[in-house]
């Protein structure tokens, strides 16, 4: 199964907590820091989890961006 990816920016102070939340959901997604200075992140997950991922990201008030 192919993974789905979303690229977004997040307040740097929230990155560790987002990682903690994703791990708490039994490693729901893989979080990658693309650019630490801009807090540009990429999240990879199974397409079946897209709704849950978007709900979590909405709670974190992320800024969605175009793929790098």
PDB file with one MODEL, atoms N, CA, C and O in Angstrom:
MODEL        1
ATOM      1  N   UNK A   1       0.842  -1.175   0.000  1.00  0.00           N
ATOM      2  CA  UNK A   1       0.000   0.000   0.000  1.00  0.00           C
ATOM      3  C   UNK A   1       0.889   1.240   0.000  1.00  0.00           C
ATOM      4  O   UNK A   1       1.869   1.304   0.741  1.00  0.00           O
ATOM      5  N   UNK A   2       0.555   2.198  -0.809  1.00  0.00           N
ATOM      6  CA  UNK A   2       1.304   3.445  -0.892  1.00  0.00           C
ATOM      7  C   UNK A   2       0.907   4.372   0.249  1.00  0.00           C
ATOM      8  O   UNK A   2      -0.212   4.319   0.758  1.00  0.00           O
ATOM      9  N   UNK A   3       1.845   5.213   0.633  1.00  0.00           N
ATOM     10  CA  UNK A   3       1.537   6.163   1.699  1.00  0.00           C
ATOM     11  C   UNK A   3       1.091   7.498   1.108  1.00  0.00           C
ATOM     12  O   UNK A   3       1.401   7.825  -0.038  1.00  0.00           O
ATOM     13  N   UNK A   4       0.371   8.244   1.902  1.00  0.00           N
ATOM     14  CA  UNK A   4      -0.045   9.594   1.564  1.00  0.00           C
ATOM     15  C   UNK A   4       0.849  10.543   2.342  1.00  0.00           C
ATOM     16  O   UNK A   4       1.255  10.241   3.464  1.00  0.00           O
ATOM     17  N   UNK A   5       1.159  11.694   1.747  1.00  0.00           N
ATOM     18  CA  UNK A   5       2.030  12.655   2.414  1.00  0.00           C
ATOM     19  C   UNK A   5       1.401  14.039   2.407  1.00  0.00           C
ATOM     20  O   UNK A   5       0.726  14.431   1.456  1.00  0.00           O
ATOM     21  N   UNK A   6       1.639  14.761   3.482  1.00  0.00           N
ATOM     22  CA  UNK A   6       1.209  16.153   3.597  1.00  0.00           C
ATOM     23  C   UNK A   6       2.415  16.962   4.069  1.00  0.00           C
ATOM     24  O   UNK A   6       3.108  16.569   5.008  1.00  0.00           O
ATOM     25  N   UNK A   7       2.659  18.091   3.412  1.00  0.00           N
ATOM     26  CA  UNK A   7       3.734  18.998   3.802  1.00  0.00           C
ATOM     27  C   UNK A   7       3.086  20.223   4.446  1.00  0.00           C
ATOM     28  O   UNK A   7       2.110  20.765   3.927  1.00  0.00           O
ATOM     29  N   UNK A   8       3.635  20.649   5.574  1.00  0.00           N
ATOM     30  CA  UNK A   8       3.034  21.760   6.310  1.00  0.00           C
ATOM     31  C   UNK A   8       4.052  22.430   7.216  1.00  0.00           C
ATOM     32  O   UNK A   8       5.129  21.891   7.472  1.00  0.00           O
ATOM     33  N   UNK A   9       3.695  23.613   7.698  1.00  0.00           N
ATOM     34  CA  UNK A   9       4.504  24.338   8.679  1.00  0.00           C
ATOM     35  C   UNK A   9       3.782  24.301  10.019  1.00  0.00           C
ATOM     36  O   UNK A   9       2.553  24.280  10.087  1.00  0.00           O
ATOM     37  N   UNK A  10       4.569  24.295  11.068  1.00  0.00           N
ATOM     38  CA  UNK A  10       4.019  24.226  12.416  1.00  0.00           C
ATOM     39  C   UNK A  10       4.893  25.055  13.342  1.00  0.00           C
ATOM     40  O   UNK A  10       6.109  25.120  13.160  1.00  0.00           O
ATOM     41  N   UNK A  11       4.289  25.678  14.319  1.00  0.00           N
ATOM     42  CA  UNK A  11       5.050  26.398  15.327  1.00  0.00           C
ATOM     43  C   UNK A  11       6.107  25.440  15.883  1.00  0.00           C
ATOM     44  O   UNK A  11       5.760  24.359  16.361  1.00  0.00           O
ATOM     45  N   UNK A  12       7.392  25.816  15.829  1.00  0.00           N
ATOM     46  CA  UNK A  12       8.451  24.907  16.273  1.00  0.00           C
ATOM     47  C   UNK A  12       8.264  24.363  17.689  1.00  0.00           C
ATOM     48  O   UNK A  12       8.694  23.248  17.984  1.00  0.00           O
ATOM     49  N   UNK A  13       7.634  25.132  18.554  1.00  0.00           N
ATOM     50  CA  UNK A  13       7.442  24.670  19.929  1.00  0.00           C
ATOM     51  C   UNK A  13       6.429  23.522  20.023  1.00  0.00           C
ATOM     52  O   UNK A  13       6.323  22.880  21.067  1.00  0.00           O
ATOM     53  N   UNK A  14       5.687  23.260  18.944  1.00  0.00           N
ATOM     54  CA  UNK A  14       4.676  22.202  18.950  1.00  0.00           C
ATOM     55  C   UNK A  14       5.135  20.903  18.279  1.00  0.00           C
ATOM     56  O   UNK A  14       4.415  19.906  18.311  1.00  0.00           O
ATOM     57  N   UNK A  15       6.312  20.907  17.679  1.00  0.00           N
ATOM     58  CA  UNK A  15       6.766  19.739  16.916  1.00  0.00           C
ATOM     59  C   UNK A  15       6.909  18.506  17.802  1.00  0.00           C
ATOM     60  O   UNK A  15       6.410  17.437  17.451  1.00  0.00           O
ATOM     61  N   UNK A  16       7.570  18.636  18.924  1.00  0.00           N
ATOM     62  CA  UNK A  16       7.783  17.483  19.806  1.00  0.00           C
ATOM     63  C   UNK A  16       6.455  16.919  20.305  1.00  0.00           C
ATOM     64  O   UNK A  16       6.298  15.702  20.406  1.00  0.00           O
ATOM     65  N   UNK A  17       5.504  17.790  20.617  1.00  0.00           N
ATOM     66  CA  UNK A  17       4.212  17.314  21.099  1.00  0.00           C
ATOM     67  C   UNK A  17       3.449  16.590  19.996  1.00  0.00           C
ATOM     68  O   UNK A  17       2.798  15.580  20.262  1.00  0.00           O
ATOM     69  N   UNK A  18       3.519  17.092  18.759  1.00  0.00           N
ATOM     70  CA  UNK A  18       2.869  16.399  17.641  1.00  0.00           C
ATOM     71  C   UNK A  18       3.463  15.007  17.473  1.00  0.00           C
ATOM     72  O   UNK A  18       2.729  14.038  17.279  1.00  0.00           O
ATOM     73  N   UNK A  19       4.780  14.904  17.544  1.00  0.00           N
ATOM     74  CA  UNK A  19       5.430  13.591  17.440  1.00  0.00           C
ATOM     75  C   UNK A  19       4.945  12.669  18.559  1.00  0.00           C
ATOM     76  O   UNK A  19       4.676  11.491  18.322  1.00  0.00           O
ATOM     77  N   UNK A  20       4.836  13.196  19.761  1.00  0.00           N
ATOM     78  CA  UNK A  20       4.350  12.432  20.909  1.00  0.00           C
ATOM     79  C   UNK A  20       2.925  11.932  20.666  1.00  0.00           C
ATOM     80  O   UNK A  20       2.617  10.775  20.953  1.00  0.00           O
ATOM     81  N   UNK A  21       2.062  12.790  20.143  1.00  0.00           N
ATOM     82  CA  UNK A  21       0.672  12.409  19.865  1.00  0.00           C
ATOM     83  C   UNK A  21       0.623  11.298  18.815  1.00  0.00           C
ATOM     84  O   UNK A  21      -0.107  10.321  18.980  1.00  0.00           O
ATOM     85  N   UNK A  22       1.391  11.445  17.745  1.00  0.00           N
ATOM     86  CA  UNK A  22       1.388  10.429  16.686  1.00  0.00           C
ATOM     87  C   UNK A  22       1.886   9.083  17.212  1.00  0.00           C
ATOM     88  O   UNK A  22       1.353   8.037  16.841  1.00  0.00           O
ATOM     89  N   UNK A  23       2.896   9.106  18.067  1.00  0.00           N
ATOM     90  CA  UNK A  23       3.388   7.866  18.669  1.00  0.00           C
ATOM     91  C   UNK A  23       2.342   7.269  19.595  1.00  0.00           C
ATOM     92  O   UNK A  23       2.236   6.047  19.701  1.00  0.00           O
ATOM     93  N   UNK A  24       1.576   8.106  20.261  1.00  0.00           N
ATOM     94  CA  UNK A  24       0.515   7.638  21.150  1.00  0.00           C
ATOM     95  C   UNK A  24      -0.606   6.925  20.416  1.00  0.00           C
ATOM     96  O   UNK A  24      -1.326   6.115  21.000  1.00  0.00           O
ATOM     97  N   UNK A  25      -0.749   7.229  19.145  1.00  0.00           N
ATOM     98  CA  UNK A  25      -1.733   6.540  18.301  1.00  0.00           C
ATOM     99  C   UNK A  25      -1.095   5.319  17.641  1.00  0.00           C
ATOM    100  O   UNK A  25      -1.432   4.982  16.507  1.00  0.00           O
ATOM    101  N   UNK A  26      -0.194   4.670  18.329  1.00  0.00           N
ATOM    102  CA  UNK A  26       0.479   3.469  17.828  1.00  0.00           C
ATOM    103  C   UNK A  26       1.215   3.755  16.524  1.00  0.00           C
ATOM    104  O   UNK A  26       1.079   3.022  15.545  1.00  0.00           O
ATOM    105  N   UNK A  27       1.996   4.833  16.527  1.00  0.00           N
ATOM    106  CA  UNK A  27       2.796   5.236  15.367  1.00  0.00           C
ATOM    107  C   UNK A  27       1.926   5.403  14.128  1.00  0.00           C
ATOM    108  O   UNK A  27       2.181   4.809  13.081  1.00  0.00           O
ATOM    109  N   UNK A  28       0.907   6.215  14.273  1.00  0.00           N
ATOM    110  CA  UNK A  28      -0.077   6.475  13.224  1.00  0.00           C
ATOM    111  C   UNK A  28       0.561   7.007  11.946  1.00  0.00           C
ATOM    112  O   UNK A  28       0.093   6.711  10.846  1.00  0.00           O
ATOM    113  N   UNK A  29       1.631   7.793  12.089  1.00  0.00           N
ATOM    114  CA  UNK A  29       2.265   8.414  10.928  1.00  0.00           C
ATOM    115  C   UNK A  29       3.745   8.629  11.202  1.00  0.00           C
ATOM    116  O   UNK A  29       4.204   8.571  12.343  1.00  0.00           O
ATOM    117  N   UNK A  30       4.476   8.879  10.126  1.00  0.00           N
ATOM    118  CA  UNK A  30       5.894   9.178  10.224  1.00  0.00           C
ATOM    119  C   UNK A  30       6.080  10.679  10.005  1.00  0.00           C
ATOM    120  O   UNK A  30       5.647  11.216   8.985  1.00  0.00           O
ATOM    121  N   UNK A  31       6.710  11.344  10.940  1.00  0.00           N
ATOM    122  CA  UNK A  31       6.920  12.787  10.873  1.00  0.00           C
ATOM    123  C   UNK A  31       8.375  13.064  10.512  1.00  0.00           C
ATOM    124  O   UNK A  31       9.287  12.555  11.163  1.00  0.00           O
ATOM    125  N   UNK A  32       8.592  13.875   9.471  1.00  0.00           N
ATOM    126  CA  UNK A  32       9.931  14.221   9.011  1.00  0.00           C
ATOM    127  C   UNK A  32      10.074  15.735   8.989  1.00  0.00           C
ATOM    128  O   UNK A  32       9.195  16.438   8.489  1.00  0.00           O
ATOM    129  N   UNK A  33      11.183  16.242   9.529  1.00  0.00           N
ATOM    130  CA  UNK A  33      11.470  17.675   9.475  1.00  0.00           C
ATOM    131  C   UNK A  33      12.247  17.932   8.186  1.00  0.00           C
ATOM    132  O   UNK A  33      13.363  17.440   8.016  1.00  0.00           O
ATOM    133  N   UNK A  34      11.651  18.704   7.283  1.00  0.00           N
ATOM    134  CA  UNK A  34      12.292  19.009   6.007  1.00  0.00           C
ATOM    135  C   UNK A  34      13.203  20.221   6.109  1.00  0.00           C
ATOM    136  O   UNK A  34      14.264  20.258   5.487  1.00  0.00           O
ATOM    137  N   UNK A  35      12.792  21.213   6.892  1.00  0.00           N
ATOM    138  CA  UNK A  35      13.575  22.427   7.066  1.00  0.00           C
ATOM    139  C   UNK A  35      13.352  22.938   8.491  1.00  0.00           C
ATOM    140  O   UNK A  35      12.317  23.540   8.777  1.00  0.00           O
ATOM    141  N   UNK A  36      14.313  22.701   9.382  1.00  0.00           N
ATOM    142  CA  UNK A  36      14.112  23.085  10.782  1.00  0.00           C
ATOM    143  C   UNK A  36      13.983  24.597  10.997  1.00  0.00           C
ATOM    144  O   UNK A  36      13.288  25.024  11.919  1.00  0.00           O
ATOM    145  N   UNK A  37      14.630  25.401  10.178  1.00  0.00           N
ATOM    146  CA  UNK A  37      14.553  26.859  10.355  1.00  0.00           C
ATOM    147  C   UNK A  37      13.165  27.391  10.033  1.00  0.00           C
ATOM    148  O   UNK A  37      12.709  28.353  10.651  1.00  0.00           O
ATOM    149  N   UNK A  38      12.494  26.777   9.076  1.00  0.00           N
ATOM    150  CA  UNK A  38      11.138  27.198   8.704  1.00  0.00           C
ATOM    151  C   UNK A  38      10.074  26.353   9.386  1.00  0.00           C
ATOM    152  O   UNK A  38       8.879  26.612   9.239  1.00  0.00           O
ATOM    153  N   UNK A  39      10.509  25.341  10.133  1.00  0.00           N
ATOM    154  CA  UNK A  39       9.586  24.377  10.761  1.00  0.00           C
ATOM    155  C   UNK A  39       8.694  23.743   9.702  1.00  0.00           C
ATOM    156  O   UNK A  39       7.487  23.587   9.892  1.00  0.00           O
ATOM    157  N   UNK A  40       9.320  23.380   8.577  1.00  0.00           N
ATOM    158  CA  UNK A  40       8.620  22.719   7.478  1.00  0.00           C
ATOM    159  C   UNK A  40       8.680  21.217   7.713  1.00  0.00           C
ATOM    160  O   UNK A  40       9.761  20.641   7.833  1.00  0.00           O
ATOM    161  N   UNK A  41       7.523  20.594   7.778  1.00  0.00           N
ATOM    162  CA  UNK A  41       7.422  19.180   8.118  1.00  0.00           C
ATOM    163  C   UNK A  41       6.706  18.408   7.024  1.00  0.00           C
ATOM    164  O   UNK A  41       5.955  18.970   6.226  1.00  0.00           O
ATOM    165  N   UNK A  42       6.956  17.110   7.007  1.00  0.00           N
ATOM    166  CA  UNK A  42       6.224  16.204   6.122  1.00  0.00           C
ATOM    167  C   UNK A  42       5.716  15.058   6.976  1.00  0.00           C
ATOM    168  O   UNK A  42       6.448  14.510   7.801  1.00  0.00           O
ATOM    169  N   UNK A  43       4.473  14.707   6.774  1.00  0.00           N
ATOM    170  CA  UNK A  43       3.890  13.592   7.497  1.00  0.00           C
ATOM    171  C   UNK A  43       3.466  12.548   6.467  1.00  0.00           C
ATOM    172  O   UNK A  43       2.806  12.874   5.481  1.00  0.00           O
ATOM    173  N   UNK A  44       3.847  11.299   6.701  1.00  0.00           N
ATOM    174  CA  UNK A  44       3.507  10.188   5.808  1.00  0.00           C
ATOM    175  C   UNK A  44       2.639   9.205   6.575  1.00  0.00           C
ATOM    176  O   UNK A  44       2.911   8.890   7.733  1.00  0.00           O
ATOM    177  N   UNK A  45       1.580   8.719   5.910  1.00  0.00           N
ATOM    178  CA  UNK A  45       0.632   7.844   6.588  1.00  0.00           C
ATOM    179  C   UNK A  45      -0.139   7.033   5.558  1.00  0.00           C
ATOM    180  O   UNK A  45      -0.116   7.340   4.366  1.00  0.00           O
ATOM    181  N   UNK A  46      -0.824   5.994   6.027  1.00  0.00           N
ATOM    182  CA  UNK A  46      -1.675   5.202   5.143  1.00  0.00           C
ATOM    183  C   UNK A  46      -2.909   6.010   4.759  1.00  0.00           C
ATOM    184  O   UNK A  46      -3.464   6.722   5.596  1.00  0.00           O
ATOM    185  N   UNK A  47      -3.344   5.909   3.508  1.00  0.00           N
ATOM    186  CA  UNK A  47      -4.521   6.668   3.056  1.00  0.00           C
ATOM    187  C   UNK A  47      -5.769   6.425   3.905  1.00  0.00           C
ATOM    188  O   UNK A  47      -6.615   7.312   4.021  1.00  0.00           O
ATOM    189  N   UNK A  48      -5.890   5.261   4.487  1.00  0.00           N
ATOM    190  CA  UNK A  48      -7.070   4.961   5.311  1.00  0.00           C
ATOM    191  C   UNK A  48      -7.112   5.799   6.585  1.00  0.00           C
ATOM    192  O   UNK A  48      -8.157   5.880   7.230  1.00  0.00           O
ATOM    193  N   UNK A  49      -6.003   6.418   6.957  1.00  0.00           N
ATOM    194  CA  UNK A  49      -5.916   7.225   8.183  1.00  0.00           C
ATOM    195  C   UNK A  49      -6.000   8.725   7.910  1.00  0.00           C
ATOM    196  O   UNK A  49      -5.788   9.531   8.817  1.00  0.00           O
ATOM    197  N   UNK A  50      -6.306   9.106   6.673  1.00  0.00           N
ATOM    198  CA  UNK A  50      -6.275  10.528   6.302  1.00  0.00           C
ATOM    199  C   UNK A  50      -7.218  11.386   7.146  1.00  0.00           C
ATOM    200  O   UNK A  50      -6.837  12.476   7.574  1.00  0.00           O
ATOM    201  N   UNK A  51      -8.419  10.920   7.385  1.00  0.00           N
ATOM    202  CA  UNK A  51      -9.378  11.703   8.177  1.00  0.00           C
ATOM    203  C   UNK A  51      -8.834  11.962   9.581  1.00  0.00           C
ATOM    204  O   UNK A  51      -8.890  13.088  10.075  1.00  0.00           O
ATOM    205  N   UNK A  52      -8.315  10.931  10.212  1.00  0.00           N
ATOM    206  CA  UNK A  52      -7.781  11.077  11.573  1.00  0.00           C
ATOM    207  C   UNK A  52      -6.577  12.025  11.588  1.00  0.00           C
ATOM    208  O   UNK A  52      -6.454  12.867  12.478  1.00  0.00           O
ATOM    209  N   UNK A  53      -5.700  11.883  10.606  1.00  0.00           N
ATOM    210  CA  UNK A  53      -4.525  12.754  10.526  1.00  0.00           C
ATOM    211  C   UNK A  53      -4.950  14.211  10.371  1.00  0.00           C
ATOM    212  O   UNK A  53      -4.421  15.086  11.056  1.00  0.00           O
ATOM    213  N   UNK A  54      -5.890  14.474   9.486  1.00  0.00           N
ATOM    214  CA  UNK A  54      -6.338  15.856   9.271  1.00  0.00           C
ATOM    215  C   UNK A  54      -7.004  16.431  10.515  1.00  0.00           C
ATOM    216  O   UNK A  54      -6.880  17.626  10.783  1.00  0.00           O
ATOM    217  N   UNK A  55      -7.699  15.605  11.268  1.00  0.00           N
ATOM    218  CA  UNK A  55      -8.292  16.071  12.527  1.00  0.00           C
ATOM    219  C   UNK A  55      -7.204  16.459  13.525  1.00  0.00           C
ATOM    220  O   UNK A  55      -7.305  17.487  14.194  1.00  0.00           O
ATOM    221  N   UNK A  56      -6.179  15.642  13.620  1.00  0.00           N
ATOM    222  CA  UNK A  56      -5.067  15.939  14.533  1.00  0.00           C
ATOM    223  C   UNK A  56      -4.365  17.220  14.100  1.00  0.00           C
ATOM    224  O   UNK A  56      -4.092  18.089  14.928  1.00  0.00           O
ATOM    225  N   UNK A  57      -4.073  17.341  12.809  1.00  0.00           N
ATOM    226  CA  UNK A  57      -3.380  18.532  12.316  1.00  0.00           C
ATOM    227  C   UNK A  57      -4.225  19.789  12.517  1.00  0.00           C
ATOM    228  O   UNK A  57      -3.682  20.858  12.794  1.00  0.00           O
ATOM    229  N   UNK A  58      -5.527  19.674  12.382  1.00  0.00           N
ATOM    230  CA  UNK A  58      -6.407  20.826  12.619  1.00  0.00           C
ATOM    231  C   UNK A  58      -6.296  21.285  14.071  1.00  0.00           C
ATOM    232  O   UNK A  58      -6.304  22.485  14.347  1.00  0.00           O
ATOM    233  N   UNK A  59      -6.195  20.345  14.989  1.00  0.00           N
ATOM    234  CA  UNK A  59      -6.034  20.693  16.406  1.00  0.00           C
ATOM    235  C   UNK A  59      -4.724  21.433  16.661  1.00  0.00           C
ATOM    236  O   UNK A  59      -4.632  22.242  17.585  1.00  0.00           O
ATOM    237  N   UNK A  60      -3.715  21.156  15.843  1.00  0.00           N
ATOM    238  CA  UNK A  60      -2.412  21.797  15.998  1.00  0.00           C
ATOM    239  C   UNK A  60      -2.309  23.106  15.213  1.00  0.00           C
ATOM    240  O   UNK A  60      -1.282  23.783  15.266  1.00  0.00           O
ATOM    241  N   UNK A  61      -3.363  23.462  14.490  1.00  0.00           N
ATOM    242  CA  UNK A  61      -3.396  24.706  13.721  1.00  0.00           C
ATOM    243  C   UNK A  61      -2.206  24.823  12.772  1.00  0.00           C
ATOM    244  O   UNK A  61      -1.495  25.829  12.779  1.00  0.00           O
ATOM    245  N   UNK A  62      -1.996  23.800  11.965  1.00  0.00           N
ATOM    246  CA  UNK A  62      -0.876  23.810  11.025  1.00  0.00           C
ATOM    247  C   UNK A  62      -1.180  24.733   9.856  1.00  0.00           C
ATOM    248  O   UNK A  62      -2.334  25.056   9.575  1.00  0.00           O
ATOM    249  N   UNK A  63      -0.112  25.148   9.181  1.00  0.00           N
ATOM    250  CA  UNK A  63      -0.224  25.932   7.954  1.00  0.00           C
ATOM    251  C   UNK A  63       0.183  25.018   6.811  1.00  0.00           C
ATOM    252  O   UNK A  63       1.348  24.638   6.694  1.00  0.00           O
ATOM    253  N   UNK A  64      -0.777  24.669   5.974  1.00  0.00           N
ATOM    254  CA  UNK A  64      -0.474  23.785   4.859  1.00  0.00           C
ATOM    255  C   UNK A  64       0.285  24.560   3.796  1.00  0.00           C
ATOM    256  O   UNK A  64       0.065  25.755   3.602  1.00  0.00           O
ATOM    257  N   UNK A  65       1.177  23.864   3.115  1.00  0.00           N
ATOM    258  CA  UNK A  65       2.023  24.497   2.113  1.00  0.00           C
ATOM    259  C   UNK A  65       2.124  23.587   0.899  1.00  0.00           C
ATOM    260  O   UNK A  65       1.751  22.415   0.958  1.00  0.00           O
ATOM    261  N   UNK A  66       2.622  24.124  -0.181  1.00  0.00           N
ATOM    262  CA  UNK A  66       2.857  23.309  -1.374  1.00  0.00           C
ATOM    263  C   UNK A  66       4.058  22.416  -1.108  1.00  0.00           C
ATOM    264  O   UNK A  66       4.930  22.752  -0.306  1.00  0.00           O
ATOM    265  N   UNK A  67       4.097  21.275  -1.788  1.00  0.00           N
ATOM    266  CA  UNK A  67       5.244  20.370  -1.645  1.00  0.00           C
ATOM    267  C   UNK A  67       6.511  21.121  -2.015  1.00  0.00           C
ATOM    268  O   UNK A  67       6.519  21.948  -2.926  1.00  0.00           O
ATOM    269  N   UNK A  68       7.574  20.820  -1.298  1.00  0.00           N
ATOM    270  CA  UNK A  68       8.849  21.531  -1.487  1.00  0.00           C
ATOM    271  C   UNK A  68       9.334  21.266  -2.863  1.00  0.00           C
ATOM    272  O   UNK A  68      10.392  21.761  -3.251  1.00  0.00           O
TER     273      UNK A  68
ENDMDL
END
